[in-house]
C-alpha cells in the first residue's frame, strides 16, 4: 500500500486523524512513508521512499539507535514495537515528537533482518525543565528494557578494564544520556580514578588520589554504600561546598554517584554527569542502579582476568628460558604460544643448555595436558633435564634419567587416571663442526632446511615418551648441520593445529619453510607460527590465544660459519641398522625428498630402486649396519650430480651374478650397471662402499654409462 498503489479509504481516515503510515524494510535498507507520514517527518506531503541513511537523517540519532533494542524486545514479548522519536530539520533542530507503533516481522534467524509496518502520530513535547528528555511511558519502559539487555550483553563480553570503560562510554540510556562518566576505585583508604570518559586528558588529576574521608560525593558513596543524586549545581554546592570548585569547571547540571558493589562489598563508585537538569525519577534511578550493578560485575570480572594474565605472563617468564649466550657460528630463534582458555599455560617448553664440554644442548618437549599441573610437571622436568645435562651425560643417558625421574613423580604405576607422560627431543650441538647428536622420546622428528631451500624431514631413532617405562632406552642419531642449513624442532601443536594430521601438517610447514623468509631467522619463526594461527609474538595471549587448539613451541637453529663442504651441495645421511629393516623405506623417502626438484623423474625412480637394493644387500649378506650418504652437487657447466654411497663393515666385495627367472636375489649389480651412469665398489680400511652417480640431463644431452672402481667376488 506504500509503493504507489491507490490509497485505500482507511488512509484517508488516518490522515484526518494526523496519523501516517510507514514501512521500514531493514533487509533492503529502504523506508517508505505515505503522504501524512512524510509531512510528519518534515518532507513534502506525498508518498516517499528514502534510503535508510536518508530516513535516519530525519530523526534524532539517539532515538534512531534505540529502535533495534525496541524491536528485539517486541519480538521477544510478541507485542507491538512502540517508540517516541524526535524529528529533526535540516539544521539539526527538533521540530516535533512523534510516536511510532509498528508490528515487527522477522526474516529468518538473523536478528538484524526485519521489517516494520506501522503508524506515526504527533505527540506533545515534555514541558521545559522536565526530569528527562522523554516522558515516562510504556514506550520508554520498553526502550529501557531493551537498553538494559544490550548493555548487559556488551558488558559481559568485556574482558579488560579498558574494554569495560569503552563499553560504558558507548551506552546510550533511553531518554537521558550522560555526557561524562568516571569510575572510582578504592585502594586502602584512598580513592583513585580507574577510568573516565567525556573529559579532557589530565582533567582527572585532582581526583586520582583522594582520601576516603574527603567531602566528595564519590568518597561518601564508597564509605556508605549509598547512592548520591544531585539534580542541580545549587544542590551540589549546598551539600558538598568543599568539592564544588572541583566540579564547577565541568559546567554540568546534574550528577549521579552510585556504588559499585560485588558480593556485598563496595569496590568503588560510578559517576554519571549530565549537561542538562535531571530530577532522577524512580524509573531513572532504577536504570542507573541496574547499570551500576552490571558495571561492578564487569569490572570485577575484568580485574580477575587481568590478574590471571599477569600470573600467566609471570609463570611463562619463570619457566621459559632466554636464548643466550650467543652460539659462535650459529643463530637461534624460538617461539612459545600457549593454548587458549584458563591460565593459558600448558606443558610445552623449550630450553637451551650450555654443556661442560663447550657444546650446547637444545631441548624441546611436551608434557601431556593443558592445565596448571602440566605446567608444573613441565617446570620440574625442565629443571631435571638441565641437571642431568650439566653433569655431562650423553643425550641417551639424559633422557633415560629424565624418564625415570618423571615416572617417579607422576604415580603412573598406581593411578592411571592421573598418569602423565612427556615427549621430548634432546639435541647436543657441536658449534665447531655442526655435528648434532639427537635422542628422541616419542616426539616429532626434526626437519632441516638446506641452503638452497630444500626441506628434508630427518627420521631419527627414538624410544618411548618419558615417564612410561623407567628402564626405556633412547638410541642416538648423529647428523651434521652444514653451513647455511636450518634445523627445526617443534611440538605437535605447530603440526596438527587446524585439523591436520602429522602428514598434512608437515606438508603445510614444508611449504612455509621452503617459501618463508630465508635471510632472518626471527622472521622465519614468525612465518611458521603465522602459517598456523595468524600474526604472533614471542609469547602470545589474549583473543588470538583463545583460538589455539594446542600449545606451540618451536626452535630454529642455523649454522652460519663456512664449512669445508660447498654451500651449493645438499646432502642427507642415515644409518640403517640390522634390527631396523623398516628404515629402508625411510631411506627411499629421504632420497625422494632430496631430489624433489630433479628434472628427470625416471632417474629419481632409478636412484630409489638402486638405494633399496644396496641397503637390502647389506642387511641380507653382512652382519653389520648400512650407512647411507646421498649428495646433490653442481659440477662443470652447471650440471647437477647425484652421488649415493652405501657403506658397511664387511670386507667381502660383491660380484655380478646371473640369476634365473625365479631367483629372489642376485640382481643388485645388474641393476646398477643398467641404471647408473657411474658406479663402483671401493674397499676401505674397515669394510667397503658401493656407490653410484647420476647426472641431471639437459634436453639435448645424451646419457652415457660407465663403471669405475673394482668389483670383486663375494
N, C-alpha and C positions, 0 to 999 in steps of 0.2 A: 504493500500500500504506500510505500515511501519511495518507490522507484519510478515515478512518472505516471502510474495508473490513475484513472479518475478517482477523486476523493470520495469515499463513501459518506453518506449523510452523518454518520457518527462524528466525523471530523469537524463538520460544521458546528455540531453541538459543543464539542470540546473547545473549538476556537472561541465560541461565545462565552465560555467559562474561563477564558485566558489560559487554557491548558493545551500544550503542544505535545506532539508525538515525536520520538526519536528512536533510532536504532544504531547500535554500535556493534559492528562486526569485527571482533578482535583478530580473527584469522586473516581477513582481507585488509585490515588496517583502515577501514572506512567508517565514517559516522554520517548518517543521513538524518536531516531534520525536515519536518513538514513546515508549512508556512508560519504557523504560530510559534513552534519551537525555534525556528530561525530568528523570528523577531525577539524572542526572549533572550537569545544568546548574542543579540546585537548585530544580526545580519538582516539583509532585505527580507521582507515577509514573503518568501516563496520557497518551494521545495528545493533543498540544497544538500549536496553530498560533498563532504570535506574529507581530506586525508586525516589520519589520526593526529598528526602533528598540527594540522590546521585547526582541528577541533580543540586540541589541548590549549592552543593559544587563547581561546575564548574563556577559559576557566582559570580560577586561581590555582597555581601549581600545587599547593598543599592539598587542596580538595581533590584535584585530579589524581594525585598519587595515592589517595586513600581509597579510591574506587576498587582496586584489586582486592584489598582486605575486606571491603564490604561485600563484594561478590562472593568470595570464598565462604564468608560467614553465612550468607543467604543460601548458598548451595548446601552447606553442612546442615542448616536448620530446615531446609525445604520451604523457605519463606521468600517474600519479596526483598529485593535489594533497595534500601532506602538511604538516600544521602542528601545532605544540604550542600549546595555548590554555589560559590560566588562567581558571578560573571564579570569579566574584565573587559575594558575598552582597549583601543589600540595604544593608549598612553599608559596602560597598566593600572588604571583606576577601577575600583569596584563600582559597577553601575546598578546591580541588583543581586538579589539572592534568590535562587530557585531550589525547589525540592524535586528530586528525581525519585520516581518509584518505577521499578522495572523488574521483569522476570528474567533471570539469567538462564541461558541454555548452554550447557557444556557440550563440547565436541570432543569425543574420545576421552582418554585418560589424562591428557595434558592439562595441568592446572591453569595455564595461561591461554587456553584456546576456548573462548566462549563468545556468546552473542547476547547483547542486552536489547530488549524491546520494552519501551515504557513511556512514561509521561514526564513532562516538565511543567511546573506551576510556580509562579512567582509567590514568594512569602515575604513577610515584613522583616526588616533588619532588626537586630537586637538594639536596644537603646544605648546611647553613649554611656560609657562607664560600667557596662555590664561586666559580670565576672569573667566572661570568656568571649571569644570571637563568635561562638555558635551557641544558641540556647540548648539547654539540656533537654533533649527529646529522645524519643525512641530511636530516631536515626542516629543521634550522637552516641547513644549507648551501643548500637550495633557497630559503629565505627570504632568505638573504644575497645570492644571485644576483639575485633579483627586486628586492631593495632597491637593489643597485648599478645595475641597469638604469634604475630610476626616478630615482635620484639623478643619474646621468649625463645623462639626458634633461633634467631640470629645470635642472641647472647649465649645460648647453649653451645653453639658451634665455635665460639671464640676460644682460642687456646693460649692466649698470652694477654698480659695486662694492656699492652698497646692495642691489641685487636679488640679487647673489651671497650676501651675508650673510643676507638674508631666507630664501633657499632653504636655505642651510646650517643655519640655526637650526631649520628645519622638518623636517630629516632625522631619521627615527626608525629607528635602527640595529637590526637584528634581535637581540633578546636583551639588548642593552646599549646604552643611550642616554645621552649626556652631558647634564648639566643646565646646563652653561656652556660657551661657546665664545669664543675670541678669535683674531683673525688679526693677526699682526705683520708689518710690512714693514721693509725695510732702506733707509735713505737715507744714503748715505755710510758713516760709521762709527757711525751711530745706529740704534737700534731704536725703531720707532714702532708705535702701535696703529692699524690700518686700520679695524677694526670689532669689535664684540663682541656677545654675546647671553647672557642669563641673569644679568646683573649690574645693579646699581643705577646710574643715571646718575651719572657722576663717579667711579665705582669704578676706572676705568681710569687715573686721574690719575698714580699713581706709575710707570706703565709707558709713558706716552705719549712720553717722550724719554729713552731709556736708552742708555748707552754699550755697544757690542757686546762690550767686554771684561768686562762685568759678570758676576758669578757667578750667572746666572739661566738656567733651562732653555731658554727661547726664544732667548736670546742665544747659548748654546752650540750649539743646533741650527743657527742661521744661520751660525755660524763654521765648523762642522764638516760640515754637511750630513747628519748622522746623527740619527735619532730618539732621543728620551729617553722612557722609560716609568717611571712612579713608581707603584707599587702600593699604597702606604700613606703616611700622614703621617710615620711614623718614617723611611721611606726618603727622603722629600723633605727632612726636617730633617737627615739624615745627609749627603746628597750636596750640598745647597745651603743651608748654615746661614745665610749672609748674606741669601738671598732668602726663607727660610722665613717670617719675620714678615709679609712682604707677602702670602703665600698663606694663612697660617693663618686670617685673618679670614673667608675664604670658607667654611670648615668643610667642605671636600671630603675624600674618602677616597682617590681615585686620579686620576692625571693622565697624559695622553699629549701629548707635544710632537713634532710631525712637520714635516719640512722641506717647503717649497713650492718645487718645482723645475720650471723651464721651460727647455728646451733646454740641460740640463746645468748651469744656473746657479740657485743658491738665491736666491729673491727674497723669502723671508720664512719664517714658521713659523706652524703652526696648533696651538692648544691646545684639547684636549677635557678637561673636568673632570667627574668622576663623584661623585655623592653617596653611593656605596656602593663597597666594595672590588672591584677588578678585577685579576686576575692577568695579564691580557694574554697569553692563549694564542696560539699561532701563527695560528690562524684569526682571532682578534680583531685581531691586528696586521695581518693581511692585509687585512681590511676597512678598518681605519683608514688604512693606506698607500694603498689604492686611492682612498679618498675624498680624501685629501690631494693625490694627483696630479690628480684631476678638479677639485678646488678651485683648485689652482695654475693649471691651464689656463683655468678660468673667469675667475679674477682677471686673468690676462694679457690675455684677450680683452676683458674689460670695460675694462681700462686703455687698450687701443688704441682701443676705441670712444669712450671719454670724451675721449681726445686728439683723435680725429677731429672730435668735436662741438665741442671748443674751437677747433680750426682752422677749422671751418665758421663758427662764430659770429664769429671774428676776421675771416675773409675776407668774410663778409656785411657786417660793420660797416665794413670798409675800403672796400667797393665801393658800398654803398648810402648815399645822402646823408641828411642830416637836412633836414626841411622847414622852412626858415627863411631869412630873417626873415619875419615876418608880412606878408601882402599887404593893403594898405589896401582895405577894401571887399570882401574875398573871404576865404573859408576853404578849406582844402585838407586832404585826408586821403589816405594811401597805405598799401598793404599789399604785402608780398612773402612768398610761401610757396614754398619750394623743393620740388622733386620728391623722392621717396624714393630711398634707395639711395646707396651711395658716400659722398662728402663732402656730399651734399645741397646742392650748388651747381650752378647751371646758367647759362644765358645770358640770362635775363630781367632787366630792370632798369628803373628809373625815375629821373628826375632833375628838379631844379628849378634854373634858372639865372637869376640876375639879369643883365639886359642893360644896355648902356651908355646906352640911350635912356630908362631908367626903367621899361621894361616887364620882364616875366619870360618865360622860356621853360619850358614843360613838355615833357618828353621821356619816351617810353615805348618800349621795344624788346625784341627777342628775337633773340639770336644762335642760329643752328642748333646743336642738340646739348644734352646734359645732363651734360657732363663738365667736367673741370678746364680743358681747352683752350677750351671755350665760355666759361667764366667768365673766363679770361684775355683772350680777344678782347673780351668784353663790357667789361672794365675799360679796355682800350686804346681801344675805340670811344667809350666814355663820355667819356674824357678829351679825345679828338679833337673830339667834338661840343661840349664845353664851350669848347675853344679857339676853334673857328670861330664859335660864338655870341658869345663875348666880343669878337671882332674886329668885331662889328656887322653881320654878314651877315644878309640876309633868310632866311626859312625855306627857300625853294627852294635858295638858294646853300649853306646849311649842309648840307643833305642831299646835294647834288651833291658837295661836297668830302668829306663823310664816306664816300660810296660809293667815290670814287676812293682814299681812304686805305685802306679795308678791302680793296679789290681788290688793292692793292699789297702787303699783308702776309699774304694768305692763299693765295698760289700758285694762285689759281683758273685761271690760264692753263696751268700745267704739270702739275698733279696734280689730276685730277678727284676722286680718292678722298678727298683731304684738303681739298677746296674747302669753304668756309664762307661763308654769307651771313647777313644780318640784316634783319629787318623793323623799321620804326621809324615813329613818329608824332611830329611836332615841331609844337608849338603856341606861337605868340607871343601873349601875352596883354597887352592894354592895360587895367589895372585901372580907369582913369578912365572909359572908355566901354564896357567889356565886349567890345570887339572881339577876335575870335580869328582869327588868320591861320594856317592849317593846311597843312602839307606832309606827304605820306604816301608811305612807301616799302614797298609790299606788306603793310601792316599792317591789321588790322581797323579799320573806320570807328569814329568816336566816336559816343556817344549823348548825348542831352540830356533831362533830366527837367525839365519845365516846372513853374511854381509851383503849378499845380493837380494835379500828379501824372502828367500825360500824358508818356509816354516816346516820343521820336522818334529813330530812327536817322538820323544825318546823313551821307549819302553825300558823300564828298569826292574831288576829283581826286587821282590818285596815279601813281606810277611804279614801276619795278622795285625789288625788295629791294636793299638796299645790298650792294655787293661783287660784283655780277654784271656790270654794264656801267659802266666808269669814266666814260662820257660820257652817262649817263642824265640826263633832265630830270625835275624834280619840280614840277608846277604847284601854285599856291597857291589855297586856297579860303578865303573870308572869311565868317565868321559873327559874330553878335552874341549874347552871353550876357546875357539880361535879368535884372532883379532877381528873386531867388528861384529862378532856374534853376540846375541842377546839370549839369556836364559829366562824363561818364565816359570814361576812357581805360583800356584793359586789353589784356593779351596773350591769345593764343588759348587758353591753359590755363584761364582763367576761363570761356571759352565752351564748349570742346569736351570738357572732362573729364567722365567718366561715360558715354562712348559717344555723345555728342551731336555733330551736325554744326553748321555755323555757324547754320543757320536755327533748329533746335530749341534750340540753346544760347542764342541771343539771346532766344528766347521765354521760356526759364527766367529769364534775367536781367531781362527786361522785367517779369515778374511780381514779382520781388523789388524792383526799383526803384520800381514803382508802389505796392506794398503795404508796403514797408520803412519803418523809422523816418525821418520827414522832418525832425525837429527837429535832430538831432545828426548831423553828417557822419561822425564816427567810428563811431557805431552803424550807420549805413548801410553803411559799408565792411565792418564785421564781418558784417553780414547777408548781403552779397554773397558773401563767402568761405564763410560757414556754409551758404548755399544749395547750394554745390558739394561741400563736404567736411566739414561739421560745425564745431564751435566752433574759433575760430582766435585767433591773437595777431598782433602786428605781424610777427614772424618766427617761424615755426612749425617745430620739429624734433621728432624722437622718433617714437613709434609712429604718430601721426597723419600725419606727413610720409611715412612708409613707404607709405601708401596713395595718394599723389599719382601721377597719370598724367603730369603736366606741371607745369613751374613756373607760378606765377601772379604777375603784377604788375598792380596797378591804381592809378589816380589818380582822385580825385574833386575837382572844383573847383566851388565855389558862389559866386555873386555875391550879396552881402548889401546893397549900397548901393541906395538908391532911384534908379530911372531915370525918365526922362520918360514912358515907356510905362506904362499902367496895369497893375498886377500881376495883374488878372483876365484880361488878354489872353494868348492863346497864339499864336505865330506861327512860320512857317518861311519860309526864303528860300533860293533856289539859282539858279545860273546854268546855262543850257543853251547850250553853245557850238555853233557851226555844225558843228564837226568831231565833235560828240558827240550825234548824234540819239538814241542809245540812252538818254540821260538823261531823255527824255520819259517813259519807263516808270518811272524813278525818281521823277520829279515826281508821277506818278499815285499811286505808293505813299506818298510823303510826305504827300500830301493825305488819303489814306485814314487814315493814322496820326493826322493832326491831328484828323480827325473821328471818332475811334474811338468816342466816346460820343454822337454826333449822333443825335437821335431818329428822323429820317426817312431811311430807307435809300435811298429814291428820290432824295431831294435829294443824298445823297452820290454816287450814281451819276451824277446830272446834273452835279455840280460836277467830277467826274473827267473826264467827257466834254468839258466846256467847256474845262478846262485843257489837255487833249490837243489840241483844235482850235486854241486860242490859241497854244500853243507851236509847233505844227507850222506855223501860218501865218507865224510869224516866220522860221523856218528856210527855208521854201519861197520866200517873197516878199521877203525882205530879205537883205542881205549881213552882218548883224551877229548878235550873240548875244541870247538872250532872258533877261531877269531876272524870275523868278517870286517874288512875295511873297504869302503867304496868312496871314490873321489871323482868329482867332475871338475875339470880344469880347462883353461884355454891353452892351445898350442899355437903353432905358427898360422898366420893368415886368419886369426880369429876363430879357427875351427875348435870345437869343444871335444874333449876326450873323456870317456868314462873308463876308469880303471878300477877293477874289483879284484881283491885278493882274499883268499880264504886260507888261513894258516892253521897247522896243527903240530903236535909234538912228535908225530911218528916219522921215522926215517925211511919208511917204505915208500918208494915212488910209484905212482900209478902207471899203468900201461894200457894201451888201447886194445880192446878185445872185439871179437866179432860175435855178438850174442845171436842166438837163434830167435825165431819169431815168437816163441813162447817164453823166452827168458825174461826174468823180472829185474835184471840189473845188467851192468856192463856197457851202458850206452853213454856214460858221462863224457869221456874224451871224444867220442864220436860227435856228440852234440857240440862240444867246444870247437872241434875242427870245422863243423858246418856253419856255426852261427857267429863265432868270434872273428874279428878282423886281425887280432893278435892274441896269442895265448901262450902259456908256458908253465913249467914247473921249476921252481928254484929251491935247491937244497939250502938249508940253514944250519947254523950250529946245533940247534936242537929242533929237529923236525924239518918241515918243508912248507912251501907256499905255492899254491896253484892260483894262477891269475889269468885274466883276460882283459882286452881293451876293445872298445867300440868308439868310432868317430862319427860325430853327427854330420850327416852328408848335406852338402848344398844341393840345389835342384839338379845341377848337371854334373855332379861329382860321381865318378864310378866308385863302386865298392870293391875293395880287394881284401883278401885274407892272407895271413902268413903266420907261421908258427915259429916261436922263439923258445929259448930255454931248452931244458932237457926233459925227456920223458922216459924214465927208466921203467923197469918192470916191477910190479908189485907182487 
